[in-house]
Amino acid sequence: MIAQFKAALVQTNSGNDPVANTAMIVDRVAEAKAAGADFVMFPEVVTLVETGARKVAPKVTQWKADPSLPRFCEAARSAGVWLLIGSMVVEHETKERKFANRSVLISAAGEVVATYDKIHMFDVDLENGESYRESKSYEPGPRACLAETPWGGLGMTVCYDIRFPHLYRRLAQAGARLLSVPAAFTRPTGRAHWHVLLRARAIENGCFVFAPAQTGQHMDGRKTYGHSLIVDPWGEVIADGGEDEGIVLADIDLSLVDQARAKVPSLTHDRAFDGAETPN
């Protein structure tokens, strides 16, 4: 296992044209490589930000037929970097009229080594009038995903998953030393909770957390928070993308995982307990 690498988070303002988004992603991979990156990560729904199933459906395909995927694999291979496409919107394989919100990990050899479908659906009414019902159009993923990288285990998650700490606990105890949280966080929830949730998951699990994020006002009208973050295993924010589009870089030293877990070995201290039953 390699102990050190340079991580790049690409903060984007993706639009509703998958072709334009794909070209942007390929260009940013090359830029991140030129800046020294070994692992380049993109936000949630980076290939398509669109509202409404009727508008989304004509712009997506079955997973293996998606024309952007070969371009992403070639971009990773050409640059010699590992690549996380934070998530792509694709047709679900078994549920008719449903989509999958799928995170994709590609090796430096240009091979897809892992995929993860977002488990937790963002079904929320916000105080400012914004309303989201992801479960109407998206099928939740059935499984957690721990992927192997040259730097150790990567626990793959997406956006709203961050509010469910048991998922991250399971990933860390299964071997994750890195956690990815690509996101398109809303501005109200981002201002209130983004930093503290990501820092908490890092501290609880003694992991590096990588959270590439969408930012700004998108073509469909939604506004996202930005602030792509890299958090170290002690909970320190070592990179923050602010509100502008761009690339955030940080040098990662995996020895900090061992140091944090040695100081507070809580991953080995879980205990079963009784109580808090659901009332009849």
Steps between C-alpha positions, in 0.01 A plus 500: 500500500629845403516734801479838327323655203361828370121528487306736277136596548339663197224743597253541215182674394365225277223579254226306325703401192679166556726552197628835630539360850701206371737729309546712811583194711760374254665843491506527881664157532789619284526824699508315831770267370707801390470631857646175633188306597503122544129465580241734343146517640184664364163588661163329500293519175804642324382373161147642525322750726137490390164508677206276417494145373356605164796727435756255636382189312598607144849594620603174670561143390563158639826485690708307249374711210580839653723678245686699766638197682764403238617861492543504878693173490727634227553827689612308810727271296652784298571708811609202709272599789229331701165663432178522699199609297304615804177381347337449163128479433426175314196287425440242769559143384191340656257777599307645210471880489760529775859630498810415700723765658826311442849584623778356283862427590747465211860386534806663347489217244162628383297215648178532701590334829191582709155658484268609777131597476390763751314327783324785680246707307468875559125538563486836673295820523720797590388813682579719199241314291736262319365146481682184393365147444790293370316175571241583232758470224798316649529145627707478821812288487487168690860479625793686645822507298858467621740534207872428493738774388881525508457695827268260679129445528264770370148511639280639221193705597296785348367828646198431728670181621712729723208526745506125571809433716445125525586468130842657556558295814437183302738611225778596743473177695511309171831666411434848360774756563360745244137611465352672193191721529436664161208737542258759366404643839233769513607839632275502811610156618857564390535815708354324802654153490754431222824567685395349831361179347813433295729575793292271722524206258878550479541514879265209576678268260859625492480541122586758238177640355486632142188698409505653149195722460282679250484879538298800383169535317428229245300508178205323666484777762640319801781657701777289651732580787851426372776477761658179377682370806790273587497410869777311675440214749528737800220714358711785364389659172812502285337631180182700434387589149294803603221600261676523164553230240852361496739233621597451866820305572652352814785265586368194684709311756335172596709470817256751650231232489705272724589789730139608546378146562778438751406813695129413510446132409121527505457279192589204722277604793149443364277306739160342458229641725132465574230763507351770280252257348242637260171528692208288383 
